[in-house]
Amino acid sequence: MIQTLLARYRRAGASHRLFAEARYVSDPLSHPALRAMSQRELADLPFGRE
């Protein structure tokens, strides 16, 4: 019983991480590291042209 619950907990955590990574790929500005930066730090980031 406990092993079943533990397995479900691990799968839920893994799927949450995968969806979070997919969100960062589609919108790189939604990354938590960028949200924690000040405006000066954000201004120093290099953005390449495509």
PDB file of N, CA, C, O and CB in Angstrom:
ATOM      1  N   MET A   1       0.828  -1.195   0.000  1.00  0.00           N
ATOM      2  CA  MET A   1       0.000   0.000   0.000  1.00  0.00           C
ATOM      3  C   MET A   1       0.869   1.254   0.000  1.00  0.00           C
ATOM      4  O   MET A   1       0.660   2.169  -0.797  1.00  0.00           O
ATOM      5  CB  MET A   1      -0.940   0.000   1.210  1.00  0.00           C
ATOM      6  N   ILE A   2       1.841   1.283   0.899  1.00  0.00           N
ATOM      7  CA  ILE A   2       2.706   2.462   0.981  1.00  0.00           C
ATOM      8  C   ILE A   2       3.561   2.583  -0.277  1.00  0.00           C
ATOM      9  O   ILE A   2       3.809   3.690  -0.754  1.00  0.00           O
ATOM     10  CB  ILE A   2       3.604   2.392   2.233  1.00  0.00           C
ATOM     11  N   GLN A   3       4.013   1.453  -0.814  1.00  0.00           N
ATOM     12  CA  GLN A   3       4.827   1.497  -2.032  1.00  0.00           C
ATOM     13  C   GLN A   3       4.024   2.022  -3.213  1.00  0.00           C
ATOM     14  O   GLN A   3       4.561   2.726  -4.069  1.00  0.00           O
ATOM     15  CB  GLN A   3       5.381   0.108  -2.355  1.00  0.00           C
ATOM     16  N   THR A   4       2.754   1.686  -3.262  1.00  0.00           N
ATOM     17  CA  THR A   4       1.893   2.192  -4.338  1.00  0.00           C
ATOM     18  C   THR A   4       1.738   3.702  -4.230  1.00  0.00           C
ATOM     19  O   THR A   4       1.817   4.406  -5.236  1.00  0.00           O
ATOM     20  CB  THR A   4       0.509   1.511  -4.294  1.00  0.00           C
ATOM     21  N   LEU A   5       1.522   4.197  -3.037  1.00  0.00           N
ATOM     22  CA  LEU A   5       1.387   5.643  -2.837  1.00  0.00           C
ATOM     23  C   LEU A   5       2.693   6.368  -3.151  1.00  0.00           C
ATOM     24  O   LEU A   5       2.685   7.450  -3.738  1.00  0.00           O
ATOM     25  CB  LEU A   5       0.955   5.944  -1.396  1.00  0.00           C
ATOM     26  N   LEU A   6       3.806   5.766  -2.758  1.00  0.00           N
ATOM     27  CA  LEU A   6       5.106   6.366  -3.037  1.00  0.00           C
ATOM     28  C   LEU A   6       5.365   6.418  -4.546  1.00  0.00           C
ATOM     29  O   LEU A   6       5.894   7.410  -5.046  1.00  0.00           O
ATOM     30  CB  LEU A   6       6.222   5.578  -2.328  1.00  0.00           C
ATOM     31  N   ALA A   7       5.003   5.373  -5.265  1.00  0.00           N
ATOM     32  CA  ALA A   7       5.177   5.358  -6.720  1.00  0.00           C
ATOM     33  C   ALA A   7       4.321   6.431  -7.384  1.00  0.00           C
ATOM     34  O   ALA A   7       4.772   7.102  -8.312  1.00  0.00           O
ATOM     35  CB  ALA A   7       4.824   3.976  -7.289  1.00  0.00           C
ATOM     36  N   ARG A   8       3.094   6.593  -6.913  1.00  0.00           N
ATOM     37  CA  ARG A   8       2.225   7.647  -7.476  1.00  0.00           C
ATOM     38  C   ARG A   8       2.793   9.028  -7.199  1.00  0.00           C
ATOM     39  O   ARG A   8       2.737   9.910  -8.055  1.00  0.00           O
ATOM     40  CB  ARG A   8       0.801   7.545  -6.897  1.00  0.00           C
ATOM     41  N   TYR A   9       3.337   9.217  -6.013  1.00  0.00           N
ATOM     42  CA  TYR A   9       3.930  10.505  -5.648  1.00  0.00           C
ATOM     43  C   TYR A   9       5.120  10.818  -6.552  1.00  0.00           C
ATOM     44  O   TYR A   9       5.272  11.951  -7.009  1.00  0.00           O
ATOM     45  CB  TYR A   9       4.368  10.502  -4.165  1.00  0.00           C
ATOM     46  N   ARG A  10       5.961   9.822  -6.810  1.00  0.00           N
ATOM     47  CA  ARG A  10       7.117  10.023  -7.690  1.00  0.00           C
ATOM     48  C   ARG A  10       6.689  10.349  -9.117  1.00  0.00           C
ATOM     49  O   ARG A  10       7.263  11.232  -9.755  1.00  0.00           O
ATOM     50  CB  ARG A  10       8.006   8.780  -7.688  1.00  0.00           C
ATOM     51  N   ARG A  11       5.686   9.639  -9.615  1.00  0.00           N
ATOM     52  CA  ARG A  11       5.199   9.915 -10.984  1.00  0.00           C
ATOM     53  C   ARG A  11       4.605  11.308 -11.083  1.00  0.00           C
ATOM     54  O   ARG A  11       4.802  11.995 -12.085  1.00  0.00           O
ATOM     55  CB  ARG A  11       4.148   8.873 -11.409  1.00  0.00           C
ATOM     56  N   ALA A  12       3.882  11.733 -10.058  1.00  0.00           N
ATOM     57  CA  ALA A  12       3.284  13.069 -10.081  1.00  0.00           C
ATOM     58  C   ALA A  12       4.377  14.138 -10.104  1.00  0.00           C
ATOM     59  O   ALA A  12       4.255  15.136 -10.814  1.00  0.00           O
ATOM     60  CB  ALA A  12       2.357  13.274  -8.859  1.00  0.00           C
ATOM     61  N   GLY A  13       5.437  13.933  -9.333  1.00  0.00           N
ATOM     62  CA  GLY A  13       6.546  14.882  -9.324  1.00  0.00           C
ATOM     63  C   GLY A  13       7.264  14.928 -10.655  1.00  0.00           C
ATOM     64  O   GLY A  13       7.641  16.000 -11.127  1.00  0.00           O
ATOM     65  N   ALA A  14       7.455  13.764 -11.266  1.00  0.00           N
ATOM     66  CA  ALA A  14       8.139  13.704 -12.562  1.00  0.00           C
ATOM     67  C   ALA A  14       7.315  14.389 -13.645  1.00  0.00           C
ATOM     68  O   ALA A  14       7.862  15.126 -14.465  1.00  0.00           O
ATOM     69  CB  ALA A  14       8.417  12.247 -12.955  1.00  0.00           C
ATOM     70  N   SER A  15       6.018  14.154 -13.656  1.00  0.00           N
ATOM     71  CA  SER A  15       5.180  14.789 -14.682  1.00  0.00           C
ATOM     72  C   SER A  15       5.109  16.297 -14.465  1.00  0.00           C
ATOM     73  O   SER A  15       5.054  17.053 -15.435  1.00  0.00           O
ATOM     74  CB  SER A  15       3.761  14.185 -14.674  1.00  0.00           C
ATOM     75  N   HIS A  16       5.108  16.744 -13.219  1.00  0.00           N
ATOM     76  CA  HIS A  16       5.097  18.182 -12.934  1.00  0.00           C
ATOM     77  C   HIS A  16       6.371  18.837 -13.469  1.00  0.00           C
ATOM     78  O   HIS A  16       6.316  19.920 -14.051  1.00  0.00           O
ATOM     79  CB  HIS A  16       4.961  18.437 -11.410  1.00  0.00           C
ATOM     80  N   ARG A  17       7.516  18.181 -13.273  1.00  0.00           N
ATOM     81  CA  ARG A  17       8.779  18.727 -13.777  1.00  0.00           C
ATOM     82  C   ARG A  17       8.793  18.775 -15.301  1.00  0.00           C
ATOM     83  O   ARG A  17       9.290  19.740 -15.881  1.00  0.00           O
ATOM     84  CB  ARG A  17       9.958  17.893 -13.270  1.00  0.00           C
ATOM     85  N   LEU A  18       8.257  17.753 -15.954  1.00  0.00           N
ATOM     86  CA  LEU A  18       8.242  17.738 -17.419  1.00  0.00           C
ATOM     87  C   LEU A  18       7.378  18.851 -17.981  1.00  0.00           C
ATOM     88  O   LEU A  18       7.765  19.498 -18.955  1.00  0.00           O
ATOM     89  CB  LEU A  18       7.744  16.394 -17.930  1.00  0.00           C
ATOM     90  N   PHE A  19       6.214  19.088 -17.388  1.00  0.00           N
ATOM     91  CA  PHE A  19       5.356  20.164 -17.859  1.00  0.00           C
ATOM     92  C   PHE A  19       5.982  21.525 -17.590  1.00  0.00           C
ATOM     93  O   PHE A  19       5.829  22.446 -18.393  1.00  0.00           O
ATOM     94  CB  PHE A  19       3.989  20.077 -17.198  1.00  0.00           C
ATOM     95  N   ALA A  20       6.685  21.662 -16.470  1.00  0.00           N
ATOM     96  CA  ALA A  20       7.353  22.926 -16.171  1.00  0.00           C
ATOM     97  C   ALA A  20       8.460  23.194 -17.187  1.00  0.00           C
ATOM     98  O   ALA A  20       8.613  24.325 -17.650  1.00  0.00           O
ATOM     99  CB  ALA A  20       7.929  22.910 -14.742  1.00  0.00           C
ATOM    100  N   GLU A  21       9.232  22.165 -17.539  1.00  0.00           N
ATOM    101  CA  GLU A  21      10.281  22.335 -18.545  1.00  0.00           C
ATOM    102  C   GLU A  21       9.697  22.674 -19.906  1.00  0.00           C
ATOM    103  O   GLU A  21      10.271  23.484 -20.634  1.00  0.00           O
ATOM    104  CB  GLU A  21      11.129  21.073 -18.646  1.00  0.00           C
ATOM    105  N   ALA A  22       8.588  22.085 -20.262  1.00  0.00           N
ATOM    106  CA  ALA A  22       7.953  22.377 -21.548  1.00  0.00           C
ATOM    107  C   ALA A  22       7.465  23.818 -21.585  1.00  0.00           C
ATOM    108  O   ALA A  22       7.512  24.463 -22.632  1.00  0.00           O
ATOM    109  CB  ALA A  22       6.784  21.412 -21.809  1.00  0.00           C
ATOM    110  N   ARG A  23       6.999  24.322 -20.457  1.00  0.00           N
ATOM    111  CA  ARG A  23       6.534  25.712 -20.404  1.00  0.00           C
ATOM    112  C   ARG A  23       7.701  26.668 -20.615  1.00  0.00           C
ATOM    113  O   ARG A  23       7.539  27.690 -21.281  1.00  0.00           O
ATOM    114  CB  ARG A  23       5.840  26.005 -19.057  1.00  0.00           C
ATOM    115  N   TYR A  24       8.893  26.355 -20.054  1.00  0.00           N
ATOM    116  CA  TYR A  24      10.052  27.220 -20.232  1.00  0.00           C
ATOM    117  C   TYR A  24      10.540  27.216 -21.665  1.00  0.00           C
ATOM    118  O   TYR A  24      11.052  28.224 -22.152  1.00  0.00           O
ATOM    119  CB  TYR A  24      11.169  26.795 -19.310  1.00  0.00           C
ATOM    120  N   VAL A  25      10.387  26.089 -22.346  1.00  0.00           N
ATOM    121  CA  VAL A  25      10.816  26.010 -23.741  1.00  0.00           C
ATOM    122  C   VAL A  25       9.917  26.880 -24.612  1.00  0.00           C
ATOM    123  O   VAL A  25      10.405  27.564 -25.511  1.00  0.00           O
ATOM    124  CB  VAL A  25      10.798  24.545 -24.239  1.00  0.00           C
ATOM    125  N   SER A  26       8.610  26.863 -24.357  1.00  0.00           N
ATOM    126  CA  SER A  26       7.690  27.651 -25.174  1.00  0.00           C
ATOM    127  C   SER A  26       7.727  29.137 -24.809  1.00  0.00           C
ATOM    128  O   SER A  26       7.501  29.988 -25.670  1.00  0.00           O
ATOM    129  CB  SER A  26       6.272  27.118 -25.022  1.00  0.00           C
ATOM    130  N   ASP A  27       8.009  29.456 -23.542  1.00  0.00           N
ATOM    131  CA  ASP A  27       8.097  30.848 -23.103  1.00  0.00           C
ATOM    132  C   ASP A  27       9.307  31.000 -22.190  1.00  0.00           C
ATOM    133  O   ASP A  27       9.170  30.856 -20.975  1.00  0.00           O
ATOM    134  CB  ASP A  27       6.791  31.294 -22.374  1.00  0.00           C
ATOM    135  N   PRO A  28      10.488  31.287 -22.737  1.00  0.00           N
ATOM    136  CA  PRO A  28      11.700  31.338 -21.922  1.00  0.00           C
ATOM    137  C   PRO A  28      11.667  32.434 -20.865  1.00  0.00           C
ATOM    138  O   PRO A  28      12.380  32.341 -19.867  1.00  0.00           O
ATOM    139  CB  PRO A  28      12.896  31.536 -22.804  1.00  0.00           C
ATOM    140  N   LEU A  29      10.866  33.454 -21.058  1.00  0.00           N
ATOM    141  CA  LEU A  29      10.814  34.538 -20.072  1.00  0.00           C
ATOM    142  C   LEU A  29      10.004  34.174 -18.829  1.00  0.00           C
ATOM    143  O   LEU A  29       9.947  34.962 -17.884  1.00  0.00           O
ATOM    144  CB  LEU A  29      10.229  35.778 -20.708  1.00  0.00           C
ATOM    145  N   SER A  30       9.379  33.003 -18.812  1.00  0.00           N
ATOM    146  CA  SER A  30       8.620  32.595 -17.640  1.00  0.00           C
ATOM    147  C   SER A  30       9.465  31.791 -16.650  1.00  0.00           C
ATOM    148  O   SER A  30       8.944  31.283 -15.657  1.00  0.00           O
ATOM    149  CB  SER A  30       7.417  31.783 -18.066  1.00  0.00           C
ATOM    150  N   HIS A  31      10.752  31.677 -16.915  1.00  0.00           N
ATOM    151  CA  HIS A  31      11.631  30.909 -16.030  1.00  0.00           C
ATOM    152  C   HIS A  31      11.759  31.617 -14.670  1.00  0.00           C
ATOM    153  O   HIS A  31      11.889  32.840 -14.630  1.00  0.00           O
ATOM    154  CB  HIS A  31      13.034  30.722 -16.682  1.00  0.00           C
ATOM    155  N   PRO A  32      11.724  30.870 -13.561  1.00  0.00           N
ATOM    156  CA  PRO A  32      11.802  31.490 -12.234  1.00  0.00           C
ATOM    157  C   PRO A  32      13.101  32.259 -11.986  1.00  0.00           C
ATOM    158  O   PRO A  32      13.111  33.223 -11.220  1.00  0.00           O
ATOM    159  CB  PRO A  32      11.648  30.432 -11.180  1.00  0.00           C
ATOM    160  N   ALA A  33      14.185  31.846 -12.620  1.00  0.00           N
ATOM    161  CA  ALA A  33      15.442  32.573 -12.446  1.00  0.00           C
ATOM    162  C   ALA A  33      15.325  33.988 -13.021  1.00  0.00           C
ATOM    163  O   ALA A  33      15.866  34.939 -12.458  1.00  0.00           O
ATOM    164  CB  ALA A  33      16.605  31.812 -13.121  1.00  0.00           C
ATOM    165  N   LEU A  34      14.623  34.116 -14.134  1.00  0.00           N
ATOM    166  CA  LEU A  34      14.431  35.449 -14.722  1.00  0.00           C
ATOM    167  C   LEU A  34      13.471  36.293 -13.904  1.00  0.00           C
ATOM    168  O   LEU A  34      13.628  37.512 -13.822  1.00  0.00           O
ATOM    169  CB  LEU A  34      13.916  35.329 -16.148  1.00  0.00           C
ATOM    170  N   ARG A  35      12.487  35.661 -13.304  1.00  0.00           N
ATOM    171  CA  ARG A  35      11.550  36.401 -12.463  1.00  0.00           C
ATOM    172  C   ARG A  35      12.224  36.956 -11.215  1.00  0.00           C
ATOM    173  O   ARG A  35      11.787  37.970 -10.671  1.00  0.00           O
ATOM    174  CB  ARG A  35      10.388  35.510 -12.065  1.00  0.00           C
ATOM    175  N   ALA A  36      13.285  36.299 -10.761  1.00  0.00           N
ATOM    176  CA  ALA A  36      13.991  36.734  -9.556  1.00  0.00           C
ATOM    177  C   ALA A  36      14.997  37.849  -9.835  1.00  0.00           C
ATOM    178  O   ALA A  36      15.499  38.477  -8.903  1.00  0.00           O
ATOM    179  CB  ALA A  36      14.701  35.557  -8.925  1.00  0.00           C
ATOM    180  N   MET A  37      15.294  38.097 -11.109  1.00  0.00           N
ATOM    181  CA  MET A  37      16.295  39.108 -11.474  1.00  0.00           C
ATOM    182  C   MET A  37      15.719  40.517 -11.397  1.00  0.00           C
ATOM    183  O   MET A  37      14.524  40.742 -11.587  1.00  0.00           O
ATOM    184  CB  MET A  37      16.830  38.843 -12.882  1.00  0.00           C
ATOM    185  N   SER A  38      16.617  41.452 -11.112  1.00  0.00           N
ATOM    186  CA  SER A  38      16.220  42.855 -11.121  1.00  0.00           C
ATOM    187  C   SER A  38      16.201  43.360 -12.563  1.00  0.00           C
ATOM    188  O   SER A  38      16.621  42.651 -13.478  1.00  0.00           O
ATOM    189  CB  SER A  38      17.182  43.713 -10.246  1.00  0.00           C
ATOM    190  N   GLN A  39      15.719  44.572 -12.760  1.00  0.00           N
ATOM    191  CA  GLN A  39      15.657  45.129 -14.111  1.00  0.00           C
ATOM    192  C   GLN A  39      17.048  45.346 -14.686  1.00  0.00           C
ATOM    193  O   GLN A  39      17.253  45.202 -15.891  1.00  0.00           O
ATOM    194  CB  GLN A  39      14.886  46.444 -14.108  1.00  0.00           C
ATOM    195  N   ARG A  40      18.001  45.691 -13.835  1.00  0.00           N
ATOM    196  CA  ARG A  40      19.373  45.872 -14.315  1.00  0.00           C
ATOM    197  C   ARG A  40      19.973  44.557 -14.782  1.00  0.00           C
ATOM    198  O   ARG A  40      20.649  44.505 -15.809  1.00  0.00           O
ATOM    199  CB  ARG A  40      20.245  46.481 -13.221  1.00  0.00           C
ATOM    200  N   GLU A  41      19.723  43.497 -14.026  1.00  0.00           N
ATOM    201  CA  GLU A  41      20.236  42.191 -14.422  1.00  0.00           C
ATOM    202  C   GLU A  41      19.595  41.724 -15.723  1.00  0.00           C
ATOM    203  O   GLU A  41      20.267  41.147 -16.578  1.00  0.00           O
ATOM    204  CB  GLU A  41      19.990  41.165 -13.316  1.00  0.00           C
ATOM    205  N   LEU A  42      18.305  41.972 -15.872  1.00  0.00           N
ATOM    206  CA  LEU A  42      17.624  41.598 -17.106  1.00  0.00           C
ATOM    207  C   LEU A  42      18.144  42.382 -18.302  1.00  0.00           C
ATOM    208  O   LEU A  42      18.204  41.856 -19.413  1.00  0.00           O
ATOM    209  CB  LEU A  42      16.132  41.811 -16.962  1.00  0.00           C
ATOM    210  N   ALA A  43      18.520  43.633 -18.078  1.00  0.00           N
ATOM    211  CA  ALA A  43      19.028  44.458 -19.171  1.00  0.00           C
ATOM    212  C   ALA A  43      20.381  43.954 -19.670  1.00  0.00           C
ATOM    213  O   ALA A  43      20.736  44.200 -20.823  1.00  0.00           O
ATOM    214  CB  ALA A  43      19.147  45.914 -18.722  1.00  0.00           C
ATOM    215  N   ASP A  44      21.132  43.261 -18.838  1.00  0.00           N
ATOM    216  CA  ASP A  44      22.446  42.752 -19.234  1.00  0.00           C
ATOM    217  C   ASP A  44      22.386  41.422 -19.966  1.00  0.00           C
ATOM    218  O   ASP A  44      23.413  40.953 -20.457  1.00  0.00           O
ATOM    219  CB  ASP A  44      23.315  42.607 -18.026  1.00  0.00           C
ATOM    220  N   LEU A  45      21.231  40.805 -20.054  1.00  0.00           N
ATOM    221  CA  LEU A  45      21.116  39.510 -20.724  1.00  0.00           C
ATOM    222  C   LEU A  45      21.232  39.685 -22.225  1.00  0.00           C
ATOM    223  O   LEU A  45      20.615  40.586 -22.794  1.00  0.00           O
ATOM    224  CB  LEU A  45      19.786  38.825 -20.370  1.00  0.00           C
ATOM    225  N   PRO A  46      22.019  38.831 -22.878  1.00  0.00           N
ATOM    226  CA  PRO A  46      22.109  38.900 -24.333  1.00  0.00           C
ATOM    227  C   PRO A  46      20.949  38.155 -24.982  1.00  0.00           C
ATOM    228  O   PRO A  46      20.672  37.010 -24.624  1.00  0.00           O
ATOM    229  CB  PRO A  46      23.445  38.323 -24.815  1.00  0.00           C
ATOM    230  N   PHE A  47      20.278  38.783 -25.920  1.00  0.00           N
ATOM    231  CA  PHE A  47      19.223  38.145 -26.685  1.00  0.00           C
ATOM    232  C   PHE A  47      19.657  38.103 -28.131  1.00  0.00           C
ATOM    233  O   PHE A  47      19.895  39.140 -28.751  1.00  0.00           O
ATOM    234  CB  PHE A  47      17.869  38.889 -26.525  1.00  0.00           C
ATOM    235  N   GLY A  48      19.760  36.893 -28.667  1.00  0.00           N
ATOM    236  CA  GLY A  48      20.205  36.728 -30.036  1.00  0.00           C
ATOM    237  C   GLY A  48      19.091  36.976 -31.027  1.00  0.00           C
ATOM    238  O   GLY A  48      17.910  36.863 -30.698  1.00  0.00           O
ATOM    239  N   ARG A  49      19.472  37.311 -32.226  1.00  0.00           N
ATOM    240  CA  ARG A  49      18.490  37.494 -33.299  1.00  0.00           C
ATOM    241  C   ARG A  49      18.343  36.195 -34.053  1.00  0.00           C
ATOM    242  O   ARG A  49      19.325  35.478 -34.249  1.00  0.00           O
ATOM    243  CB  ARG A  49      18.904  38.641 -34.261  1.00  0.00           C
ATOM    244  N   GLU A  50      17.171  35.888 -34.467  1.00  0.00           N
ATOM    245  CA  GLU A  50      16.930  34.655 -35.246  1.00  0.00           C
ATOM    246  C   GLU A  50      16.714  34.964 -36.692  1.00  0.00           C
ATOM    247  O   GLU A  50      16.498  34.054 -37.492  1.00  0.00           O
ATOM    248  CB  GLU A  50      15.730  33.892 -34.708  1.00  0.00           C
TER     249      GLU A  50
END
